[in-house]
Amino acid sequence: MILDIRAADVADGVTVVPAVAAGDSRDACVGLLLDEVLPILETHGLPPDPTVRPRAS
């Protein structure tokens, strides 16, 4: 959906809020975004946001 928003040029950006069910780890959602989603977006030409900080190893 983020790539579609970019392609349609209908917004300046998106805010992603992890949906966390009771008992789930918010850190796991954030990790998924940083480790898997951002690299996909970058391969499609979306530059990384300088305000996003990589997770500490």
C-alpha positions as CSV (number, residue, x, y, z in Angstrom):
1,M,0.0,0.0,0.0
2,I,2.9,2.4,0.7
3,L,4.2,1.8,-2.8
4,D,0.8,2.5,-4.2
5,I,0.5,5.7,-2.3
6,R,3.9,6.8,-3.7
7,A,3.0,5.8,-7.2
8,A,-0.3,7.7,-7.1
9,D,1.4,10.8,-5.6
10,V,-1.6,11.4,-3.3
11,A,0.4,12.0,0.0
12,D,3.6,13.5,1.2
13,G,4.2,10.5,3.4
14,V,2.7,7.8,5.6
15,T,2.7,7.0,9.2
16,V,3.0,3.4,10.1
17,V,1.6,2.4,13.5
18,P,2.3,-1.2,14.5
19,A,-0.9,-3.1,15.3
20,V,-0.1,-5.0,18.5
21,A,-2.6,-7.4,20.0
22,A,-2.6,-8.1,23.7
23,G,0.4,-10.2,24.6
24,D,2.3,-9.4,21.4
25,S,5.6,-7.5,21.5
26,R,5.6,-4.0,20.0
27,D,9.3,-4.5,19.5
28,A,8.6,-7.4,17.2
29,C,6.4,-5.2,15.0
30,V,9.0,-2.5,14.9
31,G,11.7,-5.0,14.1
32,L,9.6,-6.3,11.2
33,L,9.2,-2.8,9.8
34,L,12.9,-2.0,10.1
35,D,14.3,-5.4,9.0
36,E,11.9,-6.4,6.2
37,V,9.6,-3.6,5.1
38,L,12.1,-0.7,4.8
39,P,14.6,-2.7,2.7
40,I,11.7,-3.5,0.3
41,L,10.7,0.1,0.0
42,E,14.4,1.1,-0.6
43,T,14.7,-1.4,-3.5
44,H,11.7,0.4,-5.0
45,G,13.4,3.8,-4.9
46,L,12.0,5.2,-1.7
47,P,14.8,6.7,0.2
48,P,15.2,5.9,3.9
49,D,13.8,8.5,6.3
50,P,16.7,10.1,8.3
51,T,14.5,10.1,11.4
52,V,14.3,6.3,11.4
53,R,16.9,4.8,13.7
54,P,18.1,1.2,13.2
55,R,17.6,-1.2,16.0
56,A,20.4,-1.8,18.3
57,S,21.9,-5.3,17.8
